Structure formats: structure tokens, C-alpha cells
Amino acid sequence: MKEKILVTGGTGYIGSHTTVELQNAGYEVVIIDNLSNSNRGVLDGIEAITGQRPTFVEGDCTDLDTLSRLFAENPGIKGIINFAASKAVGESVQKPLLYYRNNLNTLTNLLELMPSNGVKGIVFSSSCTVYGEPDRNPIDETAPIKPATSPYGNTKQISEEIIQDYVRSGAPIKSIILRYFNPIGAHPSALIGELPVGVPQNLVPYLTQTAAGIRKELTVFGDDYDTPDGSCIRDYIDVVDLARAHVTAMRRMLENDDTDAVEIFNLGTGRGLSVLELIASFERATGVKVPYRIGDRREGDIVKIWADPRLANEVLGWKAEADIDDTMRHAWAWQCRLSE
């Protein structure tokens, strides 16, 4: 019998894909989500893919009593993967207190309850935003942490510090902090994928909605940056590859007693792609044209950043495997299913 894992924010984009990979690996999953940026229908998709419906609790992780009840009613949870957070950079600038309350209170509540409930480890969802505009590319885990450019980015930096301070204080827990680059795509089954509420904040769902005729056109923010084609460069990682990394991290925490109490890994492909290259990949993979225009630069955008994922490759034994055209094909299949 595999261990029981709590996935906070488990009906969200990355959480739902990680739940699938956990269940496929034999773990029992309990999800808590307040459904502020997702819906219950995701559970149907998870069940259709895996043949198993995770235990679901509708609740807010910022409420300590709610979490306490969850642990009491679901004894035996050995690990936590924390996705419960607000995540839009622009919105965080407009609503900073919402971000500090949601993202930091959730984490401190989870950490506080772990020792008394026998929870051994927590995988924390961090971000490459902690590096800011990097001094060099590709960027590895030794790169300096730069001042955050948004409240969202600041919550990731502070959360990493909270985890490390708590472990240093003698708390009997472990943590693996995963710094994501840019997750994109959908499950190959087209049964789960990215489902933004309202106007998408991320590039790929905006792109697929534009290709589907829901949006008039996609705006490329700037074509005069110091990059080969003038558009910004990112490290786009397939969401299923990203989900697999969480399973590997959880297994490492629960099964290896000799690992460091806190470990940090970059999760990326090691390859930078520009916005224009990503559009070209979508058009090549699907045969569908994307109407787009070149707009002004967007304030706060990093020019270029991509990962050096060697530490994750060597220590976790994990590697991003998906082909970018396949990833874009899966994103389009998901969009087409939503448009049916």
C-alpha cells in the first residue's frame, strides 16, 4: 500500500496533472481546493484517466481549523504537495494583501500541522521568478536571488525562506523546493488541461483561445529585445513532465532518510524558446494560423531566462522529455475539447 499524499490546490492546472501522476504511481491522493480558480469537473477528468477518484475536500487552506479537520478525518497523510496559491503576477500588483494572505498563511498553516500529524515532507511549488533578470543563462540553483518584481514573486521568495527557517529551527520535516520555469500544454488524453477563469494571464491558453476564435488576436509584447528574433525567451516545460517531477521528489523525500532536510531543484528543459518560436511551433504542430500583432514592451518582463536542469537530472533522476510540437498539439486538443 503506497503512502497517502495531500495535494493542496489539486483541482488546479498543475495540481490536477500531478494528482494523475501520483495515482498512476500508486499513491493515494487527498485534494483540498477552494475552487477559486478551478472547478469540480476536473475530478471527473482525473478519474477517467486513472480509474480512481481522489478524495476531495472543498476548503480554504488559509483557515487553520479547516486543515486541522482535514488531517483528523484523513489520518495517515505522509507527504504534502502545495499548489494552493494565487499566481497571477499582474493581479498581485493590484491585490498584494490577497497574495500575501493566501500564499503565506497557507504555507505556515501546513508547516504548523505537519509534525503533530506525522507528515514527513512537503514539496513546495516555487518559481524561476526568484532569479529575476538573470546574470547568465542557463541559470542554475546557485544563481543569486534577486529582489522580487511583484508581490507574487515575493511570496515565492518569502515562502522558501519560511521553509528553510522552520527546518533550521529543528522541525522534524523535510522539504523539496521546485523552481518551475514556464509550464504549458495539457494531458495527452485532452481530459484535463489549463482552464483559466476569465481572460488568460498565460501565453499558451491565450494563444489557443485566439486560434479558436475566442480572442481577436494575440499580442506579442515587443520585438526589439536583445534576442535572435526580438521577442522574449522562456523555458517552456510540458505540464506532464512537470507533474512527473513532483512524484519523483515525493518518492525521494519519503524513501531516502539520508537526504538533506531542504533541497532545491530547477525544473525546465534547458532550452530557451522565444514567443515567436512558440507561435511557430503551434502553427507547425496543428496547421492552424494564429492571428497576432506586435505590441509595446510589457513592464516587468524578463528578456530571457532558461534553466540549467542538470541537478534535477542527476540527483532526482528526472528529465523533461516532451517535444515542444507535441506539447502544443496537446494544448490545442484540450482547447478543442473545451470548445465542443
N, C-alpha and C positions, 0 to 999 in steps of 0.2 A: 504494500500500500504506500503510494507516494505521499509526500507531505501536503498539507493544506496551505494555500497561499492566498493572502488578501491582496486584491488589486483595487486600489482606490482610483476613482475616475475610469473604471473598467469598461463603461459603455462608450467612452470617447474613441477618438481615431486610433491612437497608438495603443490605448488600453485594450480595446476590443481585439486587435490583431495579436497582442501579447497573450491575452486570455486564450485565444485559439491555439497558439504555440505551446502554452503551458499545459492545456488539456491534452493536446496531441502527444506531449511528453509524459503524460501520466499523472500530472499533478491535479489535485482537487482545488478548484478556484472559488473564492467568495469575492463578489464585487460589491463595493459601495460607491454610489454615484448620486448626486442630487439632480441629475438630468438637466442642468442649466445650459449645457451645450451639447446634448445628445438626447436619444430617446430609447424607450424600452424595446422598440423593434429590432435594435441591434442584437438583443439576446436571441431572437429567432435566427438571425444570420449565424451567430456563434454556434447555436445548436445544430443548424443544418450542416455546417461544415464539419463539426467534430462528433456529432451524435450525442452530445452531452450538454445539458443546460446548466450553466454555473448558478450557484446560489446568489440571489440578488437582494441587496438591501438598498432601498431608497433613503438616502440620508446625507447630511452635510458634515463633512469631516472637521469643520471648524467648531462643531459642538462636541465637547468632551463627553457629555453624557451619552450622546448617540453612539460614539465609538466604544465607550465602555460597555454599553448594552450589546453591541455587535460582538465584541470579544466574549462576553458572557454566554451569548446564545450560539456562538460558533467556536467552541473550545478546540484547542489543538492547532491553531494557526502558527506555523513555524517561520514564515517569511512574509514580507510586505514589499510590493512594488507600488511606488507612489506616483500616480499620474494626476492626482486631484489638485489642479491649479488653474488659475486664469492665465491665458497665454498669448494675448494679442498685444504687440508692442505699442501700437498707436493708442489703443484703449487704455493701456496702463498709464500713459502720459495724461490722459483726461481723467482717469479714476484711480489715482495712486493708492488711496486708502483701501479700496476694494482689493487691489492686488496684494498689498502688504497683509491685510487681514486673511484673505483666502489662502495665499500661498505659505505664509509663515505660521499662522495658527494651526493649519492642517498638519504641518510637519512637526511642530512642537507637541501637539496632541498625540500623534502617533508615537513619537520617541518616548514620551512620558509613560505611555501604556505598554510599551514593548516588554520591559523586564518583568513586570508583575504578571504578564500573560504568557511568559515563556517563549516570546518571539525572538528568534536568534539573529535575524538580519533584515536590513531594508535596502532595496535597490532604489536609488533616487534618480529621478528624471531631471538632469541638468541640461546645459546648453552651451554651444560654442560661443554664444554672446558674451560669456565671461572673458573671452580673449580680446574683445573689442576689435579695432583695426589692427591686424597682426603685424609684427615687425618683419616676419618672414613667412613664406609658405613652402611646403606644407607645414602645418602647425602641430606640435606635439604637446604632451601633457606638462612639459617643463616650461612652456612659454609663460610669460608674466600675465597675471590677471590685471586687466585694465579697468579704469573707472567705468562703471556701467553708464550706458547712454539712455536708459529708460528704467522706470520702476520695475518693469517685468524682468529685465536683465539683472537689476539689483537684487530682486528676490531670489534669483538663482545663486548669485554670489553669497548672499547672506545665508541661504539655506545650506550651502556647502560648509560655511563656517560654523553654523549651528551644529551640524552633524559631527564635525571634527572636534569641536569643543566638548560636546556631550560624551563622545567616546573617550577623549582625553581625561574627562572627569572620573573615569572608572566605570562607566555604564557597561554592563555585560552584553553588549551587542556588537554586531559587525555592520558595515555598510559598503556597498559598491556604488560609486557615483559615476553615472554615464553621461558624458557630454555629447549630446547629439549635434550633428550638423543639420542638413535640411531633409526631413522625412517627406517622401512623396509616394504616390501610387495607391494601390488597393489590393485586396486579396485576389488571387487569380480566379477564384470562383465568382467574383463580382457580387458576392453576398454581403460583404462589409467593405467599407471604404471611408474616405473623408467626407463628412456631411456637415459643412459649416452652416451655422444659423445666420440668415441674412446674407449680406454681401460678403463674399470670401475675403479673408485677410491674407491668405497664402496664394502663391503664384499658380500652382497647378490646378486647384479647383476653379480659380477664376478663368484660367486658360480653357479648361474643359467646358465650363459653362458658356464661354464665348463661342467655342466651336459648336456647341449645341444650339446656339442662337438665343440663349437666355440673357446674355450680356451683348451689348452692341459691339464692343471691341476691347481688346486688351491693351493697356498702356505699358510700354517698356520705359521705365524711369531712367532716361539718359542713355546716350550712345556715344559719349565723349569721354568716358573713363579711360584710365591707363590700362586697357586690356586689349587683346587682339582685335575684337570687333566693337569695342567701345561700351559694351554692356557689362553689368556686374557679374562676377563669377562666384558660384557657390558649389558646395559639395552635396549633391543630391543623393540621398540614400533611400533605397526601397524600404517601405514600411515593414514588409515581411522579414527582410534581413535584420532590420532594427529590432523587431519583436523577438527574433531568434536569439539575439544578443542578451536580452533580459533573462531568457531561460538559462542560458549558459552562465550568466552572472549569478543567478539564484542557486544553481547547482553548485557552483564554486563556494558560495558562502555557507551553504548547508552541509556540504560534504567534506570540505577541507578545513581542518582545525588549525593548520599551520600558516594560514594566510594572514596578511596584515589586517588589522581591525578596520581600517578605511583604505580603500583602493579607488583610483580614479582612472577612467579609460575614455579616450575619444572614440566615437562611433561615426565613421564615414567611409567613403570608398577610396580616398586617397587621390581622387581626381576632381579637378575643378571644371565646371561647365558654365558657360555664360547663359544669360537669359535667352539670347537669340539662338544659341545652340540647342537649348531645351525646346524651344518652339520648333526648330527644325527637326528634332528627334520625334516630337509628337506628330508632325506632318508626315514624316517618313514612315512611322510605325502604323499610322491609321489611314493615310491617304486623305485626311481631312485638313482643309486650309483653316488657319486661324487669323481672323482679321485683327491686325494690331497697328498701333501708331507709336511713334517715338515721342515721349513727353519729356518734361523737365526732370532733372535730378530730384530725388526724394531726400529730404533732410534726414540725416542719421544713417543712411545706407552705407554699409561697409563696401569698399570697392571689390575686394577679392579675398576669399578665405576658403581653404580646403584642408582636410585633415591629413595628418600622418597617423594612420591607424595601426602602426606596427605593434604597439604594446598590446592592444586588444587581439591582434592576430596571433602574437606569440604567447601571451600569458593566458588569455581566455580561450584560445584556440578557435576564435570566431573570425569570419571574413565575410565582407559584403560580396555577394555572388551574382545578384540580378543584373541583367543587361538593361541599359537605360531605355532602349526601344521597347523591350518587354514591359518595363515599368510604366511607360507612357501608354502602352496598349491596354494594360490592366486599369489604369486610371480612366481611360476612355470607356472601357466596358462597364465600369461602375457608373459613370455618368449616364451612359445609355440606359442602364437599368433604372436609374432614378427618373429618367425622362419618359419611361414607358407609361 
